[in-house]
Amino acid sequence: MRAIEITAPGGPEVLRVTRRPVPVPAVNEVLIEVVAAGINRPHVLHRKGGYPPPPGASDIPGLEVAGTIVAAGAEVNGWRPGDRVCALVTGGGYAEYVAAPAPQCLPIPRGLTLVEAAGLPETFFTVWVNVFERAGLKDSETLLIQGGASRIGVSGIQSHRFAQRGLGLAVAMTTLEREAELAMEAGIGRTESERVAVGGHRFAQAAETLQGHAEAVLYLIVVGCEPGRRVETR
């Protein structure tokens, strides 16, 4: 199969089309014929040599894909050849075929093309795991997002809206007026439970203000990661 490899750390010119064997899916994996792969910051860092793949992962870049399942491992349930999916992978997405763990596949949302769906897994998996599973956002709690106009920020607001079960306010913090405009163009702030606030550099002050008007505030900060109710993600 054709794939894109990184020949050396550097700019886009270090990417090269090469030939690699088609992956063989493990018993809990599916083999996807890739139609589109997402491009985001980790891919750029990987190309520059600053984001090495984890042990055992493919050296081929690409962490999120969309396409059609062409084979499934013996222990895979719920997916079969012909299903259209998007998936989060540890690498190998910049290729004609990639093996993906079955639990990390999602059906293509209604109304989205495969190209559009390829940009979903990385950010939405990150938000859902950190905000709803790891931190356990509860009813009446406020979600304060620093970097509200980023992919993670927009995904955080949209996930909050989707999961609305009496949840409190969701606030997207930005540092520039233009970023606030981009956030609003993405649909943030159109409901009573959402706000866009300019002044991300005054994040601590905003958090203290919200804390006085909410049962609890959960912070989603798009810069790093540490445990606890303050959830930071990259």
SVG drawing of the C-alpha trace seen along z (x, -y; Angstrom):
<svg xmlns="http://www.w3.org/2000/svg" viewBox="-32 -42 48 57">
<polyline fill="none" stroke="black" stroke-width="0.4" points="0.0,0.0 1.0,-3.6 1.8,-5.6 3.4,-8.9 6.6,-8.6 8.8,-11.2 12.3,-10.9 13.9,-13.2 12.7,-15.9 11.8,-19.1 9.2,-20.9 6.6,-19.5 9.3,-18.7 10.5,-15.7 7.2,-13.9 7.5,-11.2 5.2,-8.7 6.5,-5.2 5.3,-1.6 4.5,0.4 2.8,3.8 -0.9,3.7 -1.4,4.0 -2.8,7.2 -5.5,6.4 -5.2,8.1 -8.1,10.1 -9.6,6.9 -8.9,4.6 -10.5,3.7 -8.7,2.9 -9.9,-0.4 -9.5,-1.4 -8.6,-5.1 -10.5,-7.8 -9.3,-10.7 -7.0,-11.4 -7.1,-14.3 -4.3,-16.9 -3.6,-18.5 -0.8,-19.9 0.6,-16.5 1.2,-15.6 3.3,-18.8 5.2,-18.1 5.8,-14.5 7.1,-15.7 9.5,-18.1 10.8,-15.3 9.1,-16.4 6.3,-14.0 7.6,-10.4 5.1,-7.6 4.6,-5.4 6.4,-2.0 5.0,0.5 3.1,-2.2 3.6,-2.7 6.2,-5.3 3.8,-6.5 2.0,-9.7 -1.7,-10.0 -3.8,-9.7 -7.3,-10.0 -8.9,-8.6 -12.2,-7.9 -13.0,-5.2 -14.6,-1.8 -13.9,1.4 -12.5,4.1 -11.6,6.8 -12.2,7.5 -10.4,9.5 -11.9,12.7 -12.9,11.0 -14.5,7.9 -18.2,7.4 -20.4,4.7 -18.4,3.9 -18.2,5.8 -16.7,5.2 -18.5,2.4 -19.2,0.3 -18.1,-3.4 -16.3,-4.6 -14.0,-7.2 -11.3,-6.1 -8.6,-7.2 -5.3,-5.3 -1.8,-5.5 -0.3,-6.1 -0.4,-4.9 -3.3,-7.0 -1.4,-8.6 -1.8,-5.4 -4.2,-3.6 -5.0,-1.1 -4.7,-1.3 -5.6,1.1 -7.6,-0.4 -8.8,1.0 -12.5,1.7 -13.5,-0.3 -11.9,-3.4 -14.1,-3.4 -17.2,-5.5 -20.0,-5.4 -19.9,-8.4 -22.4,-11.0 -25.4,-11.6 -24.8,-14.6 -21.0,-14.4 -18.8,-13.3 -15.9,-10.9 -13.5,-13.8 -15.3,-15.8 -15.6,-12.9 -11.8,-12.3 -11.3,-15.4 -13.6,-14.2 -11.9,-11.5 -8.8,-13.2 -10.6,-16.1 -13.9,-14.5 -12.2,-11.5 -10.0,-13.8 -12.8,-16.0 -15.2,-13.2 -12.7,-11.1 -11.3,-14.1 -14.5,-16.0 -17.1,-13.4 -15.3,-10.2 -12.1,-11.3 -13.4,-14.4 -17.0,-13.4 -18.8,-16.8 -22.0,-16.8 -25.3,-18.5 -25.2,-22.2 -21.4,-22.4 -19.8,-25.0 -17.3,-24.1 -14.6,-26.8 -12.5,-26.3 -9.3,-28.2 -8.5,-28.2 -12.1,-28.3 -11.6,-28.9 -9.3,-25.9 -10.4,-22.5 -10.5,-21.1 -12.3,-24.2 -15.0,-24.1 -15.4,-20.3 -15.7,-20.9 -18.6,-23.3 -20.3,-21.1 -19.9,-18.0 -21.3,-19.9 -24.3,-20.9 -24.8,-17.3 -24.6,-15.9 -26.9,-18.6 -28.6,-17.0 -29.1,-20.0 -25.4,-20.9 -24.4,-24.4 -22.8,-27.1 -20.1,-26.4 -17.7,-29.3 -15.2,-29.5 -12.2,-31.7 -10.2,-33.4 -7.3,-35.8 -8.2,-37.9 -11.4,-39.4 -10.8,-37.6 -10.7,-34.3 -14.0,-35.1 -15.5,-35.9 -14.2,-32.5 -15.8,-30.8 -19.1,-32.5 -18.9,-31.6 -18.6,-28.0 -21.9,-28.3 -20.7,-28.9 -22.9,-31.2 -26.2,-30.6 -27.8,-29.0 -28.5,-30.2 -26.0,-27.7 -23.0,-29.0 -20.8,-32.1 -17.8,-33.4 -15.4,-35.5 -12.4,-37.5 -9.4,-37.6 -7.9,-34.1 -4.8,-35.6 -7.0,-36.5 -8.2,-32.9 -7.6,-32.6 -9.7,-35.7 -12.5,-34.4 -12.4,-31.1 -12.7,-32.8 -15.6,-34.9 -17.5,-31.8 -16.7,-29.9 -18.9,-32.3 -21.9,-31.7 -21.7,-27.9 -21.7,-24.8 -18.3,-23.8 -16.2,-24.8 -14.4,-22.3 -11.5,-23.7 -10.5,-22.4 -7.2,-24.0 -5.7,-23.2 -2.0,-23.3 -0.9,-20.2 -2.2,-17.5 -2.5,-17.0 -4.9,-14.9 -7.8,-16.3 -10.8,-18.4 -8.7,-20.8 -8.4,-18.9 -5.7,-20.0 -5.4,-18.4 -3.1,-18.8"/>
</svg>
